[in-house]
Structures are given as structure tokens and as C-alpha cells.
Amino acid sequence: MNSTDSHFLIQSQYLMDYDHLHENTTQTNQVYASIIIPVYNQEKNIPYLLEKIKEILTATIQTYEVIVVNDGSYDNTLSILINQHKFNPHLRVFSYAENRGKGFAVKIGVSKSRGSVILFIDGDLNVSPDKILDYLNEVKDNDIVIASKRHALSKVTIPTSRNFLSRTFNLLVRLSTGINIKDTQSGLKAGNGDSLRKIFSVMLVKRYAFDVELLSIATMLKLRIKEMPVDIKLSNKFFYVDEIMRMLLDLASISYRLKIKKWYQKQLSSEPKEV
């Protein structure tokens, strides 16, 4: 076990790897695509999402893996994943007991990935998986491709209150980090596997603002980022004051590490050249 695995075992309160449950798991050191799905209480949605991804990728990509990270669900999500895992050689399941946040779950998935290309998508079906192949193909000409609600070809259903919060947050992101991206938060992104593993290795944000941290570092590294259309339906979710404050605090911390402390620059410049 390397140092990264050890860190996650401690931080995630015993990270469980269910690859041993069947003998047909893809054993190659590398696959073309790694699809990462963070889930929290998604017993109703995860079976359809897994079947849809299998339908799309099996016909077009020979080597791929689907990594589902169960972020402390307390419904039947984990039981469903274990059952599906037994019969799906492409599926890998990681789980831990305590809910730590989507950013933490995605980071675990990225650290375990073997793909030349990595894509991560929310597990709640707010974002349609129909275009994932387009995103994977676009990585050939770009370092990172991201879903954008502001793209002219996007199909967006969003309550007025969430639209206001989204636009306000994006304005704050631009002012505090300097990144010129219209939408950082939509839950579908893909990128070069090595680049994403390098970026996630120094990321610290565990919850909603992890996308901002990812794109801030990518912009700092002068990576090519492309915004793409997305089909997205957002519910009238109520954000608690402490959630909003945590996002703002995370945003301030990202800006401090990026612009004042130059923390990301120092961390990445100290890495071995081959990473």
C-alpha cells in the first residue's frame, strides 16, 4: 500500500474496496476511460445510471472502468452496488461509513483510477449521462472539458432561486480566483487522466467548492479547458446557511492558497518530474 492509500484509509474511516467479490474485474494496469460516480443515498438512481453508462460505453469503448464511491450513504445504496458489482466486470466500488462530501469522494475515485481519460458525473441524475461519449472524445483536443449551464446549446431546468445563487457564486469565483469560466459547478467533467490525478493530489476541498479548486489549479497550469453543453434538471433544493457559508469559506481558502500563499504552485513544483 502506497502513502496515498494509507492517507485515505485514515481519512475515510476505513475505505472498503469490493473488487474481491468477483473474479472478472478488469485487471489491466490501465484502461482507456475511468468513469467516477460519487453517490450519497442514491438507491433509486444508481441502477439506471450504471445501466445507461454500460449501454453507452460497451458499444464504443473496449477498456473502461466505472468507479462508484459511496460517500457514507445510510439507505440501500451500498447493498445495490455490491450486488451489481458481482455481475459487472467493469464496476469497482469503494465505500466508507461517514459522509465526507462530494469533493472527497471524487478525489478517492481519481486516486484509484487507471484511465487515460477520467470523467466524473453526479449520481443523482440531475445531469443526463447521454453525452458522456462526447465529453470523452473532446479530451483528445483539450485537457479538461466541463459541463456548462451557460452554454448556448445547454438544456437547463433550474428554479429561480438556484439560478440566482449559481450566478452570484460564479461572480464571486471570478473575482476571487481570476478564472474565466462561466459555470464551475455542473456535475459533469472529463479530462486527461494524468493531469487530473496530478491536480487532485494537491486538492484540499472536500465538499461543493472542490470544482473551483480543480479549475483554479488547471487554469494556473495553463491547461486547455473547454465548456460544453449539458442537459441538466436541478430541483428546488434548499441550501442551509451553514452550507453556503462553508462554500464561501472554501472559496476564500482557495483564493488565499492560490494568490497569496502560492501553495498550489509550491506543491506542484516540488513533485517529481515524472508525476
FENHUJO-V530151 format. One record per helix or strand. SS is the DSSP state (a for helix, b for strand). FROM is the first residue (numbers start at 1). TO is the last residue. Records with the same first field share a line. If there is no record, write none. Layout:
BEGIN
SS->FROM-TO + FROM-TO
END
This chain:
BEGIN
a->3-11 + 19-21 + 46-58 + 77-85 + 102-112 + 129-138 + 160-177 + 193-200 + 210-220 + 241-260 + 263-269
b->16-17 + 31-39 + 64-71 + 91-96 + 115-121 + 127-127 + 144-147 + 155-157 + 188-192 + 225-228 + 231-233
END
